[in-house]
Structure formats: C-alpha cells, structure tokens
Amino acid sequence: MSNTYNGWTNWETWQILLWASNDQHLYNLTTEFVTWASRFASFDYKCQKFFYDMFPNGTPDMDGVEDMSAVNWKEIAQHLEEWND
C-alpha cells in the first residue's frame, strides 16, 4: 500500500488522526479509548465505531459522513496501538 496523503493512505484517514490529536478534549478521549480498547482482538473495528460515534457526520472538515467510508481503519488502529506505547 502506498501512502498518498501526508504519509497516510488518504486524506480521510489523515483527517481522523488530525482531529484526534490536535484537540485536547478529543485527544484525551482517544487516549482513554486506546488504553481500554487496544487489548481486544477487534481493535480496528472498535476504532471505527469510536470515531463514527465521535464524528457522526464526519470530521468538521469532511463533506459528510460518506467521507468516513474511505478511512483506512486498520491503519488508524495500528497508529493508535503505537500511540499507547
């Protein structure tokens, strides 16, 4: 897989992590989520659910929730697992 947007699969994947890491409240929520959920086998699915709950209409910079379908959830999960180290 080649990275095509700022080192990420695509703009949508980058957007999720941009918002999760650049807003103190969202960063704290994400860190708490990762601490709890990273020990489960279905972590990438849990990440998808967590961020759909956080951004039910997509991030503020997305055109809508349909942009969320382009997010690479496995890449998000891998990054967040490292975030927790």
PyMOL Python script that loads the backbone (N, CA, C, O; Angstrom):
from pymol import cmd

cmd.read_pdbstr("""\
ATOM      1  N   MET A   1       0.842  -1.164   0.000  1.00  0.00           N
ATOM      2  CA  MET A   1       0.000   0.000   0.000  1.00  0.00           C
ATOM      3  C   MET A   1       0.894   1.236   0.000  1.00  0.00           C
ATOM      4  O   MET A   1       1.791   1.357   0.834  1.00  0.00           O
ATOM      5  N   SER A   2       0.649   2.151  -0.933  1.00  0.00           N
ATOM      6  CA  SER A   2       1.446   3.371  -0.944  1.00  0.00           C
ATOM      7  C   SER A   2       0.710   4.462  -0.181  1.00  0.00           C
ATOM      8  O   SER A   2      -0.513   4.584  -0.252  1.00  0.00           O
ATOM      9  N   ASN A   3       1.480   5.243   0.541  1.00  0.00           N
ATOM     10  CA  ASN A   3       0.890   6.348   1.290  1.00  0.00           C
ATOM     11  C   ASN A   3       0.756   7.544   0.359  1.00  0.00           C
ATOM     12  O   ASN A   3       1.702   7.902  -0.342  1.00  0.00           O
ATOM     13  N   THR A   4      -0.409   8.152   0.354  1.00  0.00           N
ATOM     14  CA  THR A   4      -0.657   9.184  -0.641  1.00  0.00           C
ATOM     15  C   THR A   4      -1.033  10.543  -0.066  1.00  0.00           C
ATOM     16  O   THR A   4      -1.188  11.494  -0.833  1.00  0.00           O
ATOM     17  N   TYR A   5      -1.186  10.677   1.240  1.00  0.00           N
ATOM     18  CA  TYR A   5      -1.513  11.983   1.798  1.00  0.00           C
ATOM     19  C   TYR A   5      -0.802  12.185   3.129  1.00  0.00           C
ATOM     20  O   TYR A   5      -1.181  11.582   4.133  1.00  0.00           O
ATOM     21  N   ASN A   6       0.217  13.023   3.142  1.00  0.00           N
ATOM     22  CA  ASN A   6       0.998  13.310   4.352  1.00  0.00           C
ATOM     23  C   ASN A   6       1.427  12.048   5.091  1.00  0.00           C
ATOM     24  O   ASN A   6       1.450  12.015   6.321  1.00  0.00           O
ATOM     25  N   GLY A   7       1.767  11.012   4.330  1.00  0.00           N
ATOM     26  CA  GLY A   7       2.219   9.761   4.930  1.00  0.00           C
ATOM     27  C   GLY A   7       1.102   8.789   5.274  1.00  0.00           C
ATOM     28  O   GLY A   7       1.367   7.719   5.822  1.00  0.00           O
ATOM     29  N   TRP A   8      -0.121   9.132   4.968  1.00  0.00           N
ATOM     30  CA  TRP A   8      -1.288   8.283   5.263  1.00  0.00           C
ATOM     31  C   TRP A   8      -1.897   7.773   3.970  1.00  0.00           C
ATOM     32  O   TRP A   8      -1.612   8.298   2.894  1.00  0.00           O
ATOM     33  N   THR A   9      -2.732   6.753   4.073  1.00  0.00           N
ATOM     34  CA  THR A   9      -3.367   6.156   2.906  1.00  0.00           C
ATOM     35  C   THR A   9      -4.115   7.193   2.073  1.00  0.00           C
ATOM     36  O   THR A   9      -4.038   7.186   0.845  1.00  0.00           O
ATOM     37  N   ASN A  10      -4.828   8.073   2.741  1.00  0.00           N
ATOM     38  CA  ASN A  10      -5.623   9.082   2.035  1.00  0.00           C
ATOM     39  C   ASN A  10      -5.943  10.246   2.979  1.00  0.00           C
ATOM     40  O   ASN A  10      -5.642  10.198   4.172  1.00  0.00           O
ATOM     41  N   TRP A  11      -6.546  11.266   2.431  1.00  0.00           N
ATOM     42  CA  TRP A  11      -6.892  12.465   3.193  1.00  0.00           C
ATOM     43  C   TRP A  11      -7.841  12.147   4.340  1.00  0.00           C
ATOM     44  O   TRP A  11      -7.692  12.700   5.429  1.00  0.00           O
ATOM     45  N   GLU A  12      -8.807  11.273   4.120  1.00  0.00           N
ATOM     46  CA  GLU A  12      -9.803  10.947   5.144  1.00  0.00           C
ATOM     47  C   GLU A  12      -9.162  10.294   6.373  1.00  0.00           C
ATOM     48  O   GLU A  12      -9.519  10.613   7.507  1.00  0.00           O
ATOM     49  N   THR A  13      -8.216   9.382   6.142  1.00  0.00           N
ATOM     50  CA  THR A  13      -7.511   8.733   7.255  1.00  0.00           C
ATOM     51  C   THR A  13      -6.702   9.759   8.031  1.00  0.00           C
ATOM     52  O   THR A  13      -6.709   9.763   9.262  1.00  0.00           O
ATOM     53  N   TRP A  14      -6.012  10.622   7.317  1.00  0.00           N
ATOM     54  CA  TRP A  14      -5.234  11.695   7.944  1.00  0.00           C
ATOM     55  C   TRP A  14      -6.140  12.610   8.762  1.00  0.00           C
ATOM     56  O   TRP A  14      -5.772  13.016   9.865  1.00  0.00           O
ATOM     57  N   GLN A  15      -7.322  12.940   8.236  1.00  0.00           N
ATOM     58  CA  GLN A  15      -8.268  13.819   8.913  1.00  0.00           C
ATOM     59  C   GLN A  15      -8.662  13.297  10.296  1.00  0.00           C
ATOM     60  O   GLN A  15      -8.673  14.047  11.272  1.00  0.00           O
ATOM     61  N   ILE A  16      -8.979  12.026  10.366  1.00  0.00           N
ATOM     62  CA  ILE A  16      -9.385  11.435  11.648  1.00  0.00           C
ATOM     63  C   ILE A  16      -8.294  11.635  12.691  1.00  0.00           C
ATOM     64  O   ILE A  16      -8.564  12.091  13.802  1.00  0.00           O
ATOM     65  N   LEU A  17      -7.073  11.296  12.333  1.00  0.00           N
ATOM     66  CA  LEU A  17      -5.983  11.411  13.303  1.00  0.00           C
ATOM     67  C   LEU A  17      -5.588  12.857  13.566  1.00  0.00           C
ATOM     68  O   LEU A  17      -5.123  13.180  14.659  1.00  0.00           O
ATOM     69  N   LEU A  18      -5.764  13.720  12.593  1.00  0.00           N
ATOM     70  CA  LEU A  18      -5.514  15.142  12.811  1.00  0.00           C
ATOM     71  C   LEU A  18      -6.442  15.681  13.895  1.00  0.00           C
ATOM     72  O   LEU A  18      -5.996  16.343  14.832  1.00  0.00           O
ATOM     73  N   TRP A  19      -7.730  15.396  13.763  1.00  0.00           N
ATOM     74  CA  TRP A  19      -8.686  15.878  14.756  1.00  0.00           C
ATOM     75  C   TRP A  19      -8.490  15.205  16.115  1.00  0.00           C
ATOM     76  O   TRP A  19      -8.633  15.850  17.154  1.00  0.00           O
ATOM     77  N   ALA A  20      -8.169  13.932  16.107  1.00  0.00           N
ATOM     78  CA  ALA A  20      -7.995  13.204  17.373  1.00  0.00           C
ATOM     79  C   ALA A  20      -6.757  13.669  18.134  1.00  0.00           C
ATOM     80  O   ALA A  20      -6.700  13.534  19.356  1.00  0.00           O
ATOM     81  N   SER A  21      -5.773  14.211  17.435  1.00  0.00           N
ATOM     82  CA  SER A  21      -4.538  14.587  18.117  1.00  0.00           C
ATOM     83  C   SER A  21      -4.355  16.091  18.308  1.00  0.00           C
ATOM     84  O   SER A  21      -3.473  16.500  19.064  1.00  0.00           O
ATOM     85  N   ASN A  22      -5.151  16.920  17.653  1.00  0.00           N
ATOM     86  CA  ASN A  22      -4.956  18.369  17.731  1.00  0.00           C
ATOM     87  C   ASN A  22      -5.988  19.111  18.560  1.00  0.00           C
ATOM     88  O   ASN A  22      -5.928  20.335  18.671  1.00  0.00           O
ATOM     89  N   ASP A  23      -6.912  18.405  19.130  1.00  0.00           N
ATOM     90  CA  ASP A  23      -7.905  19.000  20.023  1.00  0.00           C
ATOM     91  C   ASP A  23      -7.734  18.318  21.375  1.00  0.00           C
ATOM     92  O   ASP A  23      -7.835  17.094  21.462  1.00  0.00           O
ATOM     93  N   GLN A  24      -7.479  19.085  22.425  1.00  0.00           N
ATOM     94  CA  GLN A  24      -7.151  18.491  23.728  1.00  0.00           C
ATOM     95  C   GLN A  24      -8.233  17.545  24.233  1.00  0.00           C
ATOM     96  O   GLN A  24      -7.926  16.454  24.714  1.00  0.00           O
ATOM     97  N   HIS A  25      -9.487  17.950  24.129  1.00  0.00           N
ATOM     98  CA  HIS A  25     -10.586  17.099  24.603  1.00  0.00           C
ATOM     99  C   HIS A  25     -10.652  15.798  23.801  1.00  0.00           C
ATOM    100  O   HIS A  25     -10.774  14.719  24.380  1.00  0.00           O
ATOM    101  N   LEU A  26     -10.573  15.896  22.471  1.00  0.00           N
ATOM    102  CA  LEU A  26     -10.626  14.691  21.631  1.00  0.00           C
ATOM    103  C   LEU A  26      -9.400  13.815  21.850  1.00  0.00           C
ATOM    104  O   LEU A  26      -9.496  12.588  21.825  1.00  0.00           O
ATOM    105  N   TYR A  27      -8.248  14.446  22.064  1.00  0.00           N
ATOM    106  CA  TYR A  27      -7.028  13.688  22.354  1.00  0.00           C
ATOM    107  C   TYR A  27      -7.194  12.883  23.650  1.00  0.00           C
ATOM    108  O   TYR A  27      -6.845  11.704  23.710  1.00  0.00           O
ATOM    109  N   ASN A  28      -7.728  13.536  24.678  1.00  0.00           N
ATOM    110  CA  ASN A  28      -7.941  12.839  25.953  1.00  0.00           C
ATOM    111  C   ASN A  28      -8.922  11.684  25.804  1.00  0.00           C
ATOM    112  O   ASN A  28      -8.690  10.598  26.336  1.00  0.00           O
ATOM    113  N   LEU A  29     -10.019  11.912  25.081  1.00  0.00           N
ATOM    114  CA  LEU A  29     -10.992  10.837  24.845  1.00  0.00           C
ATOM    115  C   LEU A  29     -10.352   9.679  24.080  1.00  0.00           C
ATOM    116  O   LEU A  29     -10.556   8.513  24.419  1.00  0.00           O
ATOM    117  N   THR A  30      -9.587  10.004  23.061  1.00  0.00           N
ATOM    118  CA  THR A  30      -8.946   8.967  22.250  1.00  0.00           C
ATOM    119  C   THR A  30      -7.926   8.194  23.067  1.00  0.00           C
ATOM    120  O   THR A  30      -7.842   6.971  22.951  1.00  0.00           O
ATOM    121  N   THR A  31      -7.154   8.881  23.885  1.00  0.00           N
ATOM    122  CA  THR A  31      -6.167   8.208  24.725  1.00  0.00           C
ATOM    123  C   THR A  31      -6.841   7.259  25.709  1.00  0.00           C
ATOM    124  O   THR A  31      -6.374   6.137  25.902  1.00  0.00           O
ATOM    125  N   GLU A  32      -7.920   7.692  26.325  1.00  0.00           N
ATOM    126  CA  GLU A  32      -8.673   6.809  27.231  1.00  0.00           C
ATOM    127  C   GLU A  32      -9.229   5.613  26.487  1.00  0.00           C
ATOM    128  O   GLU A  32      -9.166   4.487  26.981  1.00  0.00           O
ATOM    129  N   PHE A  33      -9.775   5.847  25.296  1.00  0.00           N
ATOM    130  CA  PHE A  33     -10.305   4.757  24.477  1.00  0.00           C
ATOM    131  C   PHE A  33      -9.210   3.747  24.142  1.00  0.00           C
ATOM    132  O   PHE A  33      -9.411   2.542  24.291  1.00  0.00           O
ATOM    133  N   VAL A  34      -8.050   4.234  23.691  1.00  0.00           N
ATOM    134  CA  VAL A  34      -6.951   3.347  23.295  1.00  0.00           C
ATOM    135  C   VAL A  34      -6.472   2.519  24.478  1.00  0.00           C
ATOM    136  O   VAL A  34      -6.218   1.322  24.340  1.00  0.00           O
ATOM    137  N   THR A  35      -6.348   3.148  25.631  1.00  0.00           N
ATOM    138  CA  THR A  35      -5.914   2.430  26.833  1.00  0.00           C
ATOM    139  C   THR A  35      -6.853   1.269  27.132  1.00  0.00           C
ATOM    140  O   THR A  35      -6.403   0.185  27.503  1.00  0.00           O
ATOM    141  N   TRP A  36      -8.140   1.488  26.974  1.00  0.00           N
ATOM    142  CA  TRP A  36      -9.127   0.447  27.247  1.00  0.00           C
ATOM    143  C   TRP A  36      -9.235  -0.567  26.103  1.00  0.00           C
ATOM    144  O   TRP A  36      -9.195  -1.773  26.349  1.00  0.00           O
ATOM    145  N   ALA A  37      -9.370  -0.101  24.870  1.00  0.00           N
ATOM    146  CA  ALA A  37      -9.762  -0.973  23.756  1.00  0.00           C
ATOM    147  C   ALA A  37      -8.611  -1.686  23.058  1.00  0.00           C
ATOM    148  O   ALA A  37      -8.848  -2.683  22.376  1.00  0.00           O
ATOM    149  N   SER A  38      -7.382  -1.220  23.199  1.00  0.00           N
ATOM    150  CA  SER A  38      -6.284  -1.803  22.423  1.00  0.00           C
ATOM    151  C   SER A  38      -5.970  -3.246  22.804  1.00  0.00           C
ATOM    152  O   SER A  38      -5.265  -3.938  22.068  1.00  0.00           O
ATOM    153  N   ARG A  39      -6.471  -3.698  23.914  1.00  0.00           N
ATOM    154  CA  ARG A  39      -6.185  -5.082  24.327  1.00  0.00           C
ATOM    155  C   ARG A  39      -7.120  -6.093  23.666  1.00  0.00           C
ATOM    156  O   ARG A  39      -6.925  -7.298  23.825  1.00  0.00           O
ATOM    157  N   PHE A  40      -8.122  -5.632  22.935  1.00  0.00           N
ATOM    158  CA  PHE A  40      -9.084  -6.529  22.297  1.00  0.00           C
ATOM    159  C   PHE A  40      -8.691  -6.851  20.867  1.00  0.00           C
ATOM    160  O   PHE A  40      -8.092  -6.027  20.175  1.00  0.00           O
ATOM    161  N   ALA A  41      -9.033  -8.058  20.431  1.00  0.00           N
ATOM    162  CA  ALA A  41      -8.668  -8.517  19.094  1.00  0.00           C
ATOM    163  C   ALA A  41      -9.314  -7.688  17.989  1.00  0.00           C
ATOM    164  O   ALA A  41      -8.724  -7.523  16.922  1.00  0.00           O
ATOM    165  N   SER A  42     -10.483  -7.179  18.222  1.00  0.00           N
ATOM    166  CA  SER A  42     -11.200  -6.434  17.181  1.00  0.00           C
ATOM    167  C   SER A  42     -10.947  -4.928  17.301  1.00  0.00           C
ATOM    168  O   SER A  42     -11.862  -4.124  17.125  1.00  0.00           O
ATOM    169  N   PHE A  43      -9.704  -4.555  17.600  1.00  0.00           N
ATOM    170  CA  PHE A  43      -9.391  -3.155  17.862  1.00  0.00           C
ATOM    171  C   PHE A  43      -9.701  -2.255  16.668  1.00  0.00           C
ATOM    172  O   PHE A  43     -10.209  -1.150  16.860  1.00  0.00           O
ATOM    173  N   ASP A  44      -9.409  -2.697  15.425  1.00  0.00           N
ATOM    174  CA  ASP A  44      -9.688  -1.829  14.277  1.00  0.00           C
ATOM    175  C   ASP A  44     -11.187  -1.562  14.139  1.00  0.00           C
ATOM    176  O   ASP A  44     -11.587  -0.452  13.788  1.00  0.00           O
ATOM    177  N   TYR A  45     -12.019  -2.572  14.413  1.00  0.00           N
ATOM    178  CA  TYR A  45     -13.472  -2.351  14.382  1.00  0.00           C
ATOM    179  C   TYR A  45     -13.887  -1.395  15.501  1.00  0.00           C
ATOM    180  O   TYR A  45     -14.726  -0.519  15.289  1.00  0.00           O
ATOM    181  N   LYS A  46     -13.310  -1.556  16.679  1.00  0.00           N
ATOM    182  CA  LYS A  46     -13.631  -0.670  17.806  1.00  0.00           C
ATOM    183  C   LYS A  46     -13.219   0.773  17.489  1.00  0.00           C
ATOM    184  O   LYS A  46     -13.914   1.717  17.867  1.00  0.00           O
ATOM    185  N   CYS A  47     -12.095   0.939  16.798  1.00  0.00           N
ATOM    186  CA  CYS A  47     -11.669   2.281  16.379  1.00  0.00           C
ATOM    187  C   CYS A  47     -12.698   2.897  15.437  1.00  0.00           C
ATOM    188  O   CYS A  47     -13.068   4.062  15.580  1.00  0.00           O
ATOM    189  N   GLN A  48     -13.147   2.115  14.493  1.00  0.00           N
ATOM    190  CA  GLN A  48     -14.148   2.607  13.543  1.00  0.00           C
ATOM    191  C   GLN A  48     -15.394   3.061  14.276  1.00  0.00           C
ATOM    192  O   GLN A  48     -15.894   4.156  14.017  1.00  0.00           O
ATOM    193  N   LYS A  49     -15.904   2.253  15.176  1.00  0.00           N
ATOM    194  CA  LYS A  49     -17.103   2.599  15.941  1.00  0.00           C
ATOM    195  C   LYS A  49     -16.866   3.843  16.795  1.00  0.00           C
ATOM    196  O   LYS A  49     -17.712   4.736  16.844  1.00  0.00           O
ATOM    197  N   PHE A  50     -15.719   3.900  17.465  1.00  0.00           N
ATOM    198  CA  PHE A  50     -15.378   5.042  18.320  1.00  0.00           C
ATOM    199  C   PHE A  50     -15.398   6.346  17.527  1.00  0.00           C
ATOM    200  O   PHE A  50     -15.991   7.332  17.965  1.00  0.00           O
ATOM    201  N   PHE A  51     -14.750   6.352  16.360  1.00  0.00           N
ATOM    202  CA  PHE A  51     -14.679   7.588  15.585  1.00  0.00           C
ATOM    203  C   PHE A  51     -15.989   7.915  14.873  1.00  0.00           C
ATOM    204  O   PHE A  51     -16.292   9.090  14.663  1.00  0.00           O
ATOM    205  N   TYR A  52     -16.766   6.910  14.500  1.00  0.00           N
ATOM    206  CA  TYR A  52     -18.105   7.203  13.968  1.00  0.00           C
ATOM    207  C   TYR A  52     -18.976   7.831  15.058  1.00  0.00           C
ATOM    208  O   TYR A  52     -19.782   8.718  14.778  1.00  0.00           O
ATOM    209  N   ASP A  53     -18.813   7.370  16.295  1.00  0.00           N
ATOM    210  CA  ASP A  53     -19.558   7.973  17.406  1.00  0.00           C
ATOM    211  C   ASP A  53     -19.067   9.397  17.678  1.00  0.00           C
ATOM    212  O   ASP A  53     -19.866  10.285  17.976  1.00  0.00           O
ATOM    213  N   MET A  54     -17.752   9.612  17.575  1.00  0.00           N
ATOM    214  CA  MET A  54     -17.177  10.929  17.822  1.00  0.00           C
ATOM    215  C   MET A  54     -17.549  11.918  16.716  1.00  0.00           C
ATOM    216  O   MET A  54     -17.834  13.086  16.984  1.00  0.00           O
ATOM    217  N   PHE A  55     -17.541  11.437  15.479  1.00  0.00           N
ATOM    218  CA  PHE A  55     -17.825  12.282  14.313  1.00  0.00           C
ATOM    219  C   PHE A  55     -18.981  11.680  13.511  1.00  0.00           C
ATOM    220  O   PHE A  55     -18.750  11.144  12.427  1.00  0.00           O
ATOM    221  N   PRO A  56     -20.204  11.752  14.007  1.00  0.00           N
ATOM    222  CA  PRO A  56     -21.331  11.111  13.322  1.00  0.00           C
ATOM    223  C   PRO A  56     -21.610  11.673  11.930  1.00  0.00           C
ATOM    224  O   PRO A  56     -22.265  11.020  11.117  1.00  0.00           O
ATOM    225  N   ASN A  57     -21.121  12.871  11.654  1.00  0.00           N
ATOM    226  CA  ASN A  57     -21.289  13.482  10.327  1.00  0.00           C
ATOM    227  C   ASN A  57     -19.953  13.667   9.626  1.00  0.00           C
ATOM    228  O   ASN A  57     -19.841  14.474   8.703  1.00  0.00           O
ATOM    229  N   GLY A  58     -18.935  12.922  10.060  1.00  0.00           N
ATOM    230  CA  GLY A  58     -17.586  13.125   9.563  1.00  0.00           C
ATOM    231  C   GLY A  58     -16.920  14.235  10.366  1.00  0.00           C
ATOM    232  O   GLY A  58     -17.583  14.923  11.143  1.00  0.00           O
ATOM    233  N   THR A  59     -15.614  14.414  10.185  1.00  0.00           N
ATOM    234  CA  THR A  59     -14.926  15.495  10.895  1.00  0.00           C
ATOM    235  C   THR A  59     -15.459  16.832  10.385  1.00  0.00           C
ATOM    236  O   THR A  59     -16.075  16.879   9.320  1.00  0.00           O
ATOM    237  N   PRO A  60     -15.235  17.910  11.120  1.00  0.00           N
ATOM    238  CA  PRO A  60     -15.714  19.211  10.654  1.00  0.00           C
ATOM    239  C   PRO A  60     -15.195  19.609   9.271  1.00  0.00           C
ATOM    240  O   PRO A  60     -15.826  20.419   8.592  1.00  0.00           O
ATOM    241  N   ASP A  61     -14.059  19.056   8.841  1.00  0.00           N
ATOM    242  CA  ASP A  61     -13.511  19.384   7.527  1.00  0.00           C
ATOM    243  C   ASP A  61     -14.009  18.471   6.405  1.00  0.00           C
ATOM    244  O   ASP A  61     -13.758  18.745   5.231  1.00  0.00           O
ATOM    245  N   MET A  62     -14.700  17.407   6.747  1.00  0.00           N
ATOM    246  CA  MET A  62     -15.225  16.489   5.733  1.00  0.00           C
ATOM    247  C   MET A  62     -16.536  17.031   5.171  1.00  0.00           C
ATOM    248  O   MET A  62     -17.204  17.849   5.803  1.00  0.00           O
ATOM    249  N   ASP A  63     -16.892  16.568   3.982  1.00  0.00           N
ATOM    250  CA  ASP A  63     -18.151  16.977   3.349  1.00  0.00           C
ATOM    251  C   ASP A  63     -19.356  16.284   3.966  1.00  0.00           C
ATOM    252  O   ASP A  63     -20.486  16.743   3.796  1.00  0.00           O
ATOM    253  N   GLY A  64     -19.133  15.194   4.674  1.00  0.00           N
ATOM    254  CA  GLY A  64     -20.227  14.457   5.299  1.00  0.00           C
ATOM    255  C   GLY A  64     -19.763  13.095   5.740  1.00  0.00           C
ATOM    256  O   GLY A  64     -18.608  12.713   5.551  1.00  0.00           O
ATOM    257  N   VAL A  65     -20.695  12.365   6.337  1.00  0.00           N
ATOM    258  CA  VAL A  65     -20.362  11.050   6.884  1.00  0.00           C
ATOM    259  C   VAL A  65     -19.879  10.078   5.800  1.00  0.00           C
ATOM    260  O   VAL A  65     -19.142   9.140   6.103  1.00  0.00           O
ATOM    261  N   GLU A  66     -20.280  10.288   4.559  1.00  0.00           N
ATOM    262  CA  GLU A  66     -19.846   9.377   3.495  1.00  0.00           C
ATOM    263  C   GLU A  66     -18.322   9.392   3.327  1.00  0.00           C
ATOM    264  O   GLU A  66     -17.753   8.409   2.851  1.00  0.00           O
ATOM    265  N   ASP A  67     -17.656  10.476   3.706  1.00  0.00           N
ATOM    266  CA  ASP A  67     -16.191  10.504   3.644  1.00  0.00           C
ATOM    267  C   ASP A  67     -15.556   9.514   4.618  1.00  0.00           C
ATOM    268  O   ASP A  67     -14.427   9.071   4.406  1.00  0.00           O
ATOM    269  N   MET A  68     -16.271   9.171   5.673  1.00  0.00           N
ATOM    270  CA  MET A  68     -15.739   8.227   6.660  1.00  0.00           C
ATOM    271  C   MET A  68     -15.526   6.834   6.064  1.00  0.00           C
ATOM    272  O   MET A  68     -14.698   6.070   6.560  1.00  0.00           O
ATOM    273  N   SER A  69     -16.257   6.504   5.017  1.00  0.00           N
ATOM    274  CA  SER A  69     -16.118   5.176   4.407  1.00  0.00           C
ATOM    275  C   SER A  69     -14.763   4.997   3.726  1.00  0.00           C
ATOM    276  O   SER A  69     -14.357   3.867   3.458  1.00  0.00           O
ATOM    277  N   ALA A  70     -14.062   6.087   3.443  1.00  0.00           N
ATOM    278  CA  ALA A  70     -12.756   5.998   2.798  1.00  0.00           C
ATOM    279  C   ALA A  70     -11.612   5.828   3.798  1.00  0.00           C
ATOM    280  O   ALA A  70     -10.475   5.576   3.399  1.00  0.00           O
ATOM    281  N   VAL A  71     -11.900   5.964   5.086  1.00  0.00           N
ATOM    282  CA  VAL A  71     -10.855   5.870   6.117  1.00  0.00           C
ATOM    283  C   VAL A  71     -10.292   4.460   6.179  1.00  0.00           C
ATOM    284  O   VAL A  71     -11.039   3.483   6.124  1.00  0.00           O
ATOM    285  N   ASN A  72      -8.986   4.358   6.292  1.00  0.00           N
ATOM    286  CA  ASN A  72      -8.313   3.074   6.445  1.00  0.00           C
ATOM    287  C   ASN A  72      -8.264   2.758   7.945  1.00  0.00           C
ATOM    288  O   ASN A  72      -7.355   3.200   8.648  1.00  0.00           O
ATOM    289  N   TRP A  73      -9.237   1.998   8.421  1.00  0.00           N
ATOM    290  CA  TRP A  73      -9.369   1.733   9.856  1.00  0.00           C
ATOM    291  C   TRP A  73      -8.244   0.878  10.399  1.00  0.00           C
ATOM    292  O   TRP A  73      -7.876   1.024  11.565  1.00  0.00           O
ATOM    293  N   LYS A  74      -7.686  -0.010   9.590  1.00  0.00           N
ATOM    294  CA  LYS A  74      -6.543  -0.817  10.045  1.00  0.00           C
ATOM    295  C   LYS A  74      -5.332   0.086  10.291  1.00  0.00           C
ATOM    296  O   LYS A  74      -4.593  -0.106  11.257  1.00  0.00           O
ATOM    297  N   GLU A  75      -5.136   1.062   9.421  1.00  0.00           N
ATOM    298  CA  GLU A  75      -4.027   1.994   9.602  1.00  0.00           C
ATOM    299  C   GLU A  75      -4.235   2.849  10.853  1.00  0.00           C
ATOM    300  O   GLU A  75      -3.287   3.106  11.596  1.00  0.00           O
ATOM    301  N   ILE A  76      -5.466   3.287  11.083  1.00  0.00           N
ATOM    302  CA  ILE A  76      -5.799   4.048  12.294  1.00  0.00           C
ATOM    303  C   ILE A  76      -5.479   3.195  13.527  1.00  0.00           C
ATOM    304  O   ILE A  76      -4.827   3.669  14.457  1.00  0.00           O
ATOM    305  N   ALA A  77      -5.934   1.949  13.533  1.00  0.00           N
ATOM    306  CA  ALA A  77      -5.719   1.066  14.680  1.00  0.00           C
ATOM    307  C   ALA A  77      -4.225   0.838  14.923  1.00  0.00           C
ATOM    308  O   ALA A  77      -3.776   0.865  16.068  1.00  0.00           O
ATOM    309  N   GLN A  78      -3.457   0.616  13.859  1.00  0.00           N
ATOM    310  CA  GLN A  78      -2.016   0.411  14.014  1.00  0.00           C
ATOM    311  C   GLN A  78      -1.365   1.646  14.632  1.00  0.00           C
ATOM    312  O   GLN A  78      -0.527   1.534  15.527  1.00  0.00           O
ATOM    313  N   HIS A  79      -1.752   2.809  14.152  1.00  0.00           N
ATOM    314  CA  HIS A  79      -1.187   4.049  14.686  1.00  0.00           C
ATOM    315  C   HIS A  79      -1.554   4.230  16.159  1.00  0.00           C
ATOM    316  O   HIS A  79      -0.705   4.598  16.971  1.00  0.00           O
ATOM    317  N   LEU A  80      -2.796   3.976  16.498  1.00  0.00           N
ATOM    318  CA  LEU A  80      -3.229   4.163  17.882  1.00  0.00           C
ATOM    319  C   LEU A  80      -2.605   3.147  18.828  1.00  0.00           C
ATOM    320  O   LEU A  80      -2.370   3.461  19.995  1.00  0.00           O
ATOM    321  N   GLU A  81      -2.332   1.944  18.351  1.00  0.00           N
ATOM    322  CA  GLU A  81      -1.628   0.974  19.176  1.00  0.00           C
ATOM    323  C   GLU A  81      -0.234   1.487  19.529  1.00  0.00           C
ATOM    324  O   GLU A  81       0.236   1.299  20.650  1.00  0.00           O
ATOM    325  N   GLU A  82       0.419   2.131  18.576  1.00  0.00           N
ATOM    326  CA  GLU A  82       1.737   2.730  18.834  1.00  0.00           C
ATOM    327  C   GLU A  82       1.599   3.949  19.749  1.00  0.00           C
ATOM    328  O   GLU A  82       2.477   4.212  20.572  1.00  0.00           O
ATOM    329  N   TRP A  83       0.511   4.684  19.608  1.00  0.00           N
ATOM    330  CA  TRP A  83       0.238   5.862  20.424  1.00  0.00           C
ATOM    331  C   TRP A  83       0.204   5.465  21.894  1.00  0.00           C
ATOM    332  O   TRP A  83       0.611   6.239  22.760  1.00  0.00           O
ATOM    333  N   ASN A  84      -0.272   4.281  22.170  1.00  0.00           N
ATOM    334  CA  ASN A  84      -0.445   3.807  23.540  1.00  0.00           C
ATOM    335  C   ASN A  84       0.852   3.299  24.160  1.00  0.00           C
ATOM    336  O   ASN A  84       0.910   3.082  25.371  1.00  0.00           O
ATOM    337  N   ASP A  85       1.887   3.107  23.354  1.00  0.00           N
ATOM    338  CA  ASP A  85       3.167   2.581  23.871  1.00  0.00           C
ATOM    339  C   ASP A  85       3.909   3.603  24.709  1.00  0.00           C
ATOM    340  O   ASP A  85       4.995   3.318  25.213  1.00  0.00           O
TER     341      ASP A  85
END
""", "prot")
cmd.dss("prot")
cmd.show_as("cartoon", "prot")
cmd.util.cbc("prot")
cmd.orient("prot")
